[in-house]
Amino acid sequence: MANERLAQLIHELFQATVDGRIVWEETATEDDFRVGLGEGLVRIWKGSHTHSCFISLINKHGRIVDEVGGSDLGEEDYLLLKDLYRMARSSALKENEIVDSMLSDLKAGRTRELPSENAL
């Protein structure tokens, strides 16, 4: 990767997400997720046509400072970015809490009212 500090940030974000030290948030754009850190925020997203993952660094004024993804990255860093995207999505959408509640209901033998699927 051209910018070693950005590569370090991706690795640190990955580990912090695994450890649960940061919680990603949804954005107004489906499949984009963000976390506020330092003097700005990190946004991770997928390209709508390429389905490649990208990461953007945005300053406190809302300007993109740097953005990498897809062919900008070596294979190892790109695979880590894809894993980070999946984990950020899981964090923002609270996947673990949903699965835990489903497992609890299964164990208790209960069901609940179905949520709306209109968004699908």
C-alpha positions as CSV (number, residue, x, y, z in Angstrom):
1,M,0.0,0.0,0.0
2,A,1.3,3.4,-0.9
3,N,0.6,5.0,2.5
4,E,2.0,2.8,5.3
5,R,0.2,4.9,8.0
6,L,-3.1,4.3,6.3
7,A,-2.3,0.6,6.2
8,Q,-1.6,0.7,9.9
9,L,-4.9,2.5,10.5
10,I,-6.8,-0.3,8.6
11,H,-5.0,-3.0,10.7
12,E,-5.7,-1.0,14.0
13,L,-9.4,-0.5,13.0
14,F,-9.7,-4.2,12.3
15,Q,-8.3,-5.2,15.7
16,A,-10.3,-2.6,17.6
17,T,-13.5,-3.8,15.9
18,V,-12.6,-7.4,16.7
19,D,-12.0,-6.4,20.3
20,G,-15.2,-4.5,20.5
21,R,-13.4,-1.2,21.4
22,I,-15.2,0.7,18.7
23,V,-18.8,0.5,17.4
24,W,-19.5,1.4,13.8
25,E,-22.6,3.4,12.9
26,E,-24.9,3.3,9.9
27,T,-24.9,6.2,7.5
28,A,-27.7,7.6,5.3
29,T,-26.3,5.5,2.5
30,E,-27.1,1.8,2.7
31,D,-24.0,-0.4,3.1
32,D,-21.8,2.6,4.2
33,F,-20.6,2.6,7.8
34,R,-18.6,5.1,9.9
35,V,-16.8,5.6,13.1
36,G,-15.7,8.9,14.6
37,L,-12.0,9.0,15.7
38,G,-9.5,11.8,16.4
39,E,-10.1,14.8,14.3
40,G,-12.6,13.2,11.9
41,L,-14.2,10.0,10.9
42,V,-13.5,6.8,9.0
43,R,-16.1,5.7,6.4
44,I,-16.0,2.2,4.9
45,W,-18.2,1.4,1.9
46,K,-18.6,-0.8,-1.2
47,G,-18.7,0.5,-4.7
48,S,-22.2,0.2,-6.2
49,H,-21.0,-1.3,-9.5
50,T,-17.7,-2.9,-8.6
51,H,-18.6,-4.2,-5.1
52,S,-15.0,-3.4,-4.2
53,C,-14.5,-2.1,-0.6
54,F,-13.1,1.3,0.0
55,I,-12.1,3.3,3.1
56,S,-12.3,7.1,3.4
57,L,-10.7,9.4,5.9
58,I,-12.8,12.5,6.4
59,N,-11.8,15.5,8.4
60,K,-13.9,17.5,10.9
61,H,-15.0,19.8,8.1
62,G,-16.4,16.9,6.1
63,R,-13.7,16.8,3.4
64,I,-12.2,13.6,2.2
65,V,-8.5,13.6,3.2
66,D,-7.7,10.2,1.7
67,E,-9.5,7.3,0.1
68,V,-8.2,3.9,-0.9
69,G,-9.7,0.5,-1.9
70,G,-10.0,-1.9,-4.7
71,S,-6.9,-2.0,-6.9
72,D,-5.1,0.6,-4.7
73,L,-4.3,-2.1,-2.2
74,G,-2.2,-5.2,-2.3
75,E,-4.0,-8.5,-2.0
76,E,-3.3,-8.9,1.8
77,D,-4.4,-5.4,2.7
78,Y,-7.5,-5.7,0.5
79,L,-8.6,-8.9,2.1
80,L,-8.2,-7.3,5.5
81,L,-10.3,-4.3,4.3
82,K,-13.0,-6.7,3.1
83,D,-13.0,-8.4,6.5
84,L,-13.1,-5.0,8.2
85,Y,-16.1,-4.0,6.0
86,R,-18.0,-7.2,7.1
87,M,-17.2,-6.6,10.7
88,A,-18.1,-2.9,10.5
89,R,-21.4,-3.9,9.0
90,S,-22.0,-6.4,11.7
91,S,-21.2,-3.9,14.4
92,A,-23.4,-1.1,13.0
93,L,-26.4,-3.5,12.4
94,K,-25.9,-5.1,15.8
95,E,-25.7,-8.6,14.4
96,N,-24.4,-10.2,17.6
97,E,-27.3,-8.8,19.6
98,I,-29.8,-10.1,17.1
99,V,-28.3,-13.6,17.0
100,D,-28.1,-13.7,20.8
101,S,-31.8,-12.8,21.1
102,M,-32.7,-15.4,18.5
103,L,-30.7,-18.1,20.3
104,S,-32.4,-17.1,23.6
105,D,-35.8,-17.4,22.1
106,L,-35.0,-20.8,20.6
107,K,-33.7,-22.0,23.9
108,A,-36.9,-20.7,25.6
109,G,-39.2,-22.1,22.9
110,R,-40.8,-18.8,22.1
111,T,-41.4,-16.8,19.0
112,R,-42.2,-13.1,18.5
113,E,-44.2,-10.9,16.2
114,L,-42.5,-10.8,12.8
115,P,-40.7,-7.5,11.9
116,S,-41.8,-5.8,8.7
117,E,-40.0,-6.9,5.5
118,N,-41.2,-3.9,3.5
119,A,-37.6,-2.6,3.3
120,L,-36.6,-5.7,1.4
